[in-house]
Amino acid sequence: MSDGRPHVRIGLEELSCVASTDGWRNVRVRALARLGGYNAATNTAVLGSVAEPDGPHFVPVDLRLLEAPPSADLVEVFGEVHVTDGRPYVLAKFFSDASGVDPALYQRASEQLGRLFPRLQR
């Protein structure tokens, strides 16, 4: 059952710097990324940033809640941020195929939304 909290847009640069989610009211996130490095033994992969300044940035993603990894290269991942041993990862709940998305426009839109809606949702 959903508690109604949104998946907040976050860049992988910011996500890669998360050291703790203590004090976060909402750990649900969504991010545009390239999916690579799938490891079938651990059911994990790596999210790589797209069109972000000072990139690329990388964050591990746990795919255990999914039946299969997404087939698309460019995806929007929806999941929860977790931190283990001071390192963040995303527990993916689902993916959206983003192959038709312009990453530069997505990044600009995310920045504009961030100015309109400050980090009040976390």
N, C-alpha and C positions, 0 to 999 in steps of 0.2 A: 504494500500500500504506500502511496506517495504522501509525503508530508507537505507537498506544495512548494518546496523550495526550488528555485530555478537553477539551471546549469549556467553559471556565470562565465562569460567569455574571459579568457586569460591567454596571454602569450606564453610561449614556451620559455622565453627569456625569464620572465617573472616566475613562472612555475619551477624552473630549474634552480631558483634561488631559495625556495621555500625550505626552511629548516625545521619548522614546527607548525602544526595547525592548532596549537593551543590558543584559545580565544576566538577562533573562527566559529561563527554561528552556522556557516554553510560551507561544506567542503565540496559541493558539486561544481564541476567545471566543464567547460567545452573549449576545445582548441582546434585550430586548423593545423595539420601536420602531414608530413610524409611518413608513412609507416615502413619500417625496414627492420632487418635483423631478427626475423621471426625464429624463435627457438621452440620447436615442437615438444621437446622434453620438459621444458618448464612452462610452456604456454605463455611466453612473454615475447615482447618485441621492443622496439625503440621508436619513439616519436621524434622526428626531426623538424625543426622550425622551418617555415617558408616565408620569405619576404620580411623577416624581422630584422631590425637594425642589429649590428654587431653579431650576427649569426654565423653559422648555424648553432642552435642550442638543441640539446638532446635530453629527453626524459624517458625513463623506462615506462612501459605500460604492461599491466597484468591483464591477460585475456581470458582468465579462467571462467568468467561468467558468460562467455560467448561460445556458441556451438562451433564456430570456425573463425579464423582470422578474416578480416575483410579482404576482398580481392583487389580493391582499388588502391592505387599508390597514394593519391592525395585524398585525405579523409578529414572529417570533422569528428573528433572523439568526444563522447559524452561520458563522464565518469566522476569518480571521487578522488581527491588528493589524499594520499597517505604518506607518512614519513617513517622510514625504518633506518635506524642507525644514522640519523641526521640527513638522509638522502630521500628526496621526494620520488614518488611514482604515482601513476594514475591507474586506478582499478577501473577498467573500461566496463561500461554497462551496455553501450551500443555505439555504432559508428554510422556516419552518413557519408555516402560517396560524394566527394567534393571535386571530382575531376572537371566539372564545368565551372568551377569558381576561380575568379581571378585573384590570386593570393595578395597582390599589392592593394587592390581595392578592398579586400576583406580586412587587411591590416589597417588601412586608413579608416574604414568604418568602425573597427574595434576601438581605435584611438579616440574617435569622435564620441562614441558611446561612453567610453571611460570618462570623458570630460563632463558629459551630461549626467551620468549616473556614477558618482564616485563609489568607492569601495564599501558602500553601505550594506550590500547584500552578503558580505562575508562577516 
